[in-house]
Structure formats: C-alpha cells, structure tokens
Amino acid sequence: MVGDAGSGAARELLLVLAVALAGLLLAVVAVFTPWHAAPDGASPAAPVELRSPTEQPANTVG
C-alpha cells in the first residue's frame, strides 16, 4: 500500500512537471516567433496614423 502511494505521487509530479515544461515551451515560442512576415528591405508600417490637434498629420519618420 505504501509503495503504491509513492509511485502514484511520483507519476503525478512528473505529469505536473511535463505540463509546466510544455507551457514554458509555448511561452518561449510565442515570444520569439515573428507575428507577421515583413518584406525584405521594407520598413515596417506604422499601425496608426498620428495626428496633431489641428488635424495635420504628424511626422512619423524618425
């Protein structure tokens, strides 16, 4: 009876560690994978157009 409890606990601990490592792997992939492809040599597009209070487009080239 005591041997069964020990092996079950070790198996559960290994399962928890495997799920934690899988989550960590997915997080690392999400961080280091580019979200969209950029054409070679092209600068990335601005996600929004900035405007001043007078409705004149602001200079976003820097």
C-alpha positions, 0 to 999 in steps of 0.5 A: 500500500505504501509503495503504491502511494509513492509511485502514484505521487511520483507519476503525478509530479512528473505529469505536473512537471511535463505540463509546466515544461510544455507551457514554458515551451509555448511561452518561449515560442510565442515570444520569439516567433515573428507575428507577421512576415515583413518584406525584405528591405521594407520598413515596417508600417506604422499601425496608426496614423498620428495626428496633431490637434489641428488635424495635420498629420504628424511626422512619423519618420524618425 
